[in-house]
Amino acid sequence: MPEKLRIGIGGAGGIVKSRHLPGFAKLDDVEVAAVSNRSRESAEAVAAEWRIPNVVDDWRELVRRPDIDIVVVGTWPYMHRDITAAALAAHKHVFCQARMTMNHADARHMYELSRLTDRVTAICPPPTVMPVDPLVRRMLAEGYLGELRHVRLCSLSAGGADPCAPATWRQIAAYSGLNTMALGIWVEVLHQWCGYCREVSASLRTWVAERPGPAGGTYRVSIPDSVTILCEFENGAQGVIEISAVTHHAPPERVELYGSEGTIVHEVGTDGVLAGRKGDPGLQFVPVPAESRGEWNVEANFIAAIRSGTPVLTSFHDGLKYMEFLEAVYRSHQTGAAVRLPLGV
């Protein structure tokens, strides 16, 4: 293995610039060697800011470069499958920006290709609950809840309520596929804490269905801005998921876990959880211990996975499972019936 692993960036959007490039810059044993973006001008701007020596006009050229060991896929989801497939065929390690891809079929394709290679693959994990994640996982592993019975997730905002705001790539199905608001991020979190689901019933709504198009005129939005899901987890627990981008004066995002012996509640933005056991007078705030606070070490984790086999934070299998859940949500809404998981079984 080379002393320095050389990285090629295929798509340098906001998250790549705000998180991944700073994260890789902290590591002594890697070098970002090349970048491509939607335009030569934007790629050159990123290269100048981060002192990246090579700018290429096309991601295909980036993938073919023999001096690149790792391809970071930072494009919108519609390109994730093709770049990943080409990078793995060229024997590169792949770090893919979330969400994994457009739909379950593409996710299955990416996952199967990853199984046919010895290259390391990973997806960017959700930062939403990262600070409290170790605390919640420890409490769950210690049996704080007893038997998990009820799960509630509420993520409401007014971020998409303005009908005069132009459609972004997140609202354009040709770029986003089935990815809907923060649903995929939250499903990944619930999978980690509560396990997979075996049944999904969903109702979707697009309240702001017309927006100014990115190229002018009016764009008809098909991606929902309001989602309500009833689900049943594999252990039998019942779940309710409410996500909306068109609500005003909504409370903070919140995850509630209820079990036979206790309750754990987390409000996003707090450094702890509200928790109580059966017989306690109420919920008490449990802060995250300083020594076990979950920090952003995504890039270091990926490099450690390549060099020493450390498990990645979010695997292609994790991505396949949340894309499967999204597929089930859309199928349920279209048919008006519950959808059993896993799909195809």
N, C-alpha and C positions, 0 to 999 in steps of 0.2 A: 504494500500500500504506500502511495506517495507521502512524503513528509507533509505536504500541503495538498488538501483536496481543493480542486478548482471548480467553481460554481458558475453556471450559466443561468441568467435570469430571463425567462420567457414571459414577458408581461410585467411591467413595473408600475402597478397601480398604487392606490393609497395605502393599503395594508402592507404591501411589499416595502414601500418607502418608510412607513412609520414603525414597523415592527421587524420585518425579516432582515433588511439591510443593516439596521443598527444591531440586531442580534448576531448576525454573522461577523460584523466588524469587531465584536468583542472577543472573537476566537482567534487564537494565534495559528491554528493549524488548518485554516481555510483561507481561500482567496476568491473573491468575486471577480472572474476573469472576463466575462462578456455579458452583454445585455441586449435584448431586442424589445421593442414596444410597438404600439399601434402606429406610430410614425417615427421616422428617423429623427426628427427634431426633438420629440419627447424622450427618446432613448438617449440622445446626446446630452440632454439636460440632466438626466439621472446619472449618466456616466461622469459628467463633470462634477456633480455634487459629491459622488461617492468614489471618485477616482478609479473608475472601472476602465481598464485599458482598451477594451474592444467593444465596438458597437456594430451589430449586425442588423441587416434589414428584414430578415425573415427568421422565424423560429426554427424552420427546417435547417437553415444554415447553422444555427446555434446548436441544434441537436447533433449535427454531423461533425462538429469540431472534435478532433482527436484529443485536444488538450482539456476537454471538459469532463469532469467526473460526475457531477451532480447537475440535474436540471431542476430548477425551481419554476413550477407552473403557476404564474401569477395572473393569468388572463381571466376573463369572465368564464363561467362554467361551460359555455358551448364549445370551447376549444380544449377542455381538459382531457377528454378521452383521446383525441388525436395526438396531442403533444406527448401525453404519457405513453401511448403505444409506441410512438417513434423513439422516444428516449429509452424505453426498455429494450427495444430492438437494437439500439445502438449501445447497449450495455452500460447505461447510465443509471445511477441512483435517482429517485424521483421524490421531490417534496411538492405536494399539490396544495394550492390554496383552497380553502373551503369556499363554497360547498363542493362536494366531490365532483359532480358532473350534472348532466341534464335530467337523467331519469334512471330508473332501475336497470334497464337493459344496458345502458352505457356503463353504469357502475359495475354490473356483473362482468362486462367485458374487461374493464380495468382490473378488477379483482382477479379474474382468471389469468390474465397476463402476468400479474404480479406473482402468482403461484408457480409460474413456469420459469422463473429467473431467480438467481441468487442476489439480485440487487435489492437494496433497501428501499421501501416505499412508505410514505407517510402522508397524512393530511393535516393541515393546520387545525389544532384543537380550538374549541370555543373558549374565549377569555372570560365569558360572562360570570362564571362561578369559580374561576380558578383560585382565588385567594382562600375560599372556604372549602374547596373540594377535599383536601386531605382530612379536615376535621369531620366532614359529613361521612366520608367513607369509613373513617375509624369508628364513629358512633354506630354506623350501620353494621360493621363487622363485629362489633362488640354486643350486638343484639339490643341496642337501645330501644328500638321500636317494637321488639317482639315480632309478631307476624304482620307484615305490611298489608294494609287493608284498603287505604284510600290515598290517592295522589291527586293534587290539584296544582295546575300551573296557570298563572295569569300574567300575560305580557301585553299590556295595552299602552298605546301611545297615540299621538295625533300627527305623527311624522308624515303620513300620506294623505291627510285630510284636505289639503289645499288643492282644489281642482285646477287651479291656474298654474301649478307647478308642472314643468315639463316631465314627460315620462323618462325615468332613468333606466339603465340596463336591468336593474332588479325588477322592473315592472314590464319588461319586454320578454315574452316567452321565447323568442328566437335566440336570446342570449342566456336566459336564466333557466329555461326548461320548467320543471316542476317546483323549483325552489321558490318558497313563498315566505316572505318576511323573514323572521328569525326561527321559523318552525324547525328547520333542520338542526340548528344549533341546540335548540331546547330538547329535541328528541334525542340527540346524542347525550346530553346531560342525563335525561331520564333513563336511558339505557344503562348508563354507568351506575346510577344510584339504585334503580328499581328493577333492572332486567328488561328483557324484550317483551313485546306485546304479542298476544295471540289473536286479538280481534280488534278491529277499528271500525267505528261509525263516524261519519263526518258530514258537516254542512259548511259550505263555502259561500262567500258573497263578495262581490266587487262593487262597493258603494260608489267609488269614483271611477267610472268606467271609461271616461273620455278625458284625455289630457292633450296639451300641446305636444306634437311629435318632435323628436330630436332633429328631424330634417325639415320642419315646418308642417303646417296643416294640423289635422287632428289625428291622434293615435287612439285606437280602441284597445283598452287594457283588458287582458284576459286573466292575468294573475290576481288571485283574490287579495283583498285588503282586510278581510275578516274571516276568521276560522274558528269553528267550535268542533271539538272532537271528543267523543266518548271512546274509551279504550279499556281493554281488559288485559292485564299483565299475565305472564305465564304462571305466576304463583296464585292467580285468582284475584289480585287486588284490582279495584276499579279506579279508573283515571278520568279526569276532566281537564282538557286543555283549551284555553281561550287565548287567542292571539289576534290583535287588531292594530291597524295603523291609522285608524280614523276616529279615535275616541279622545275627547277633551277632558282635562283635569282628572286623568286616571291615576290610581295609586301606583306605587313602585312595583316593578316586576317581582313576582313572588312565587316560590315553590313551597308547597305544603305536603308533608309526608305524615300519614297517620297510621299507627299500628296498634296491635292489641295491648302493648305495654307503654307506649309513649308517643310523643309528637315531636317532629322537627320542622321548623319553618325558617326559610331564608328569604330575606328581602335583598335584592341585588343592590350593591353599593354599600352594604354594611359589612363590617369585619367580624362577622360571627353569625350565630343562629339563635333563634328562640326555641327553647326545648323544655320539655317537661315529661315526667314519668307519671304513670297511673298513681293517683294518691297525692301528688304534689298540689300545692294550692293554685298553681298557674304556671304559665310559661315564664322562664327566666332566660336572660341573655347569656349565651355562652360565647365568649370571645375566642377568636382563633389564636392559639398559642404562637408566640413570635417564632419559635423554633420550627414550627410545622406549617407556617403560612405558605400557601401555594404561590410561587412566583413565576413570572414569564421566563421560561428557559427552553422554549420550543426549539430554537435553532441548535443550542448546545445538546439537547436531547437527540436530535436527528443525527448530528455528527457522531455522538457517542454510539448510536445504534449502528452506524457504519463501521466504526473503528473497533467496537468491543461487543456488539450484539445486544446492547441495552434495548429493552422493548420501547417502541415508539409510543408517543402519547395517544395518537389517533391513527389506527391502522386502516388499510384499505377495506378490511372486513368491517370495521366500525362504520366506515362510510357506506358500504354496501347495505348495512342494516338500516341506517337512517334514510337512505334513498328508497329502500323497500317500503319503509313506513310511509314516506311521502306518496309513493305510487299507490299504496292502499288507501290513503286519504282521498286522492282524486277518484279512484275507482268507486269508493263508497259514495261519494257525492254524486257521481254520474249515474249510478245504478239505484241509489236510494236504499241500499242494503248494506249490512255489515260485511266486512271483508276479513277473511281468516288469514293469519300469518303463520309460517312464512309463505310467500307467494310460490305457486307452482308445486306445492306439496299436497 
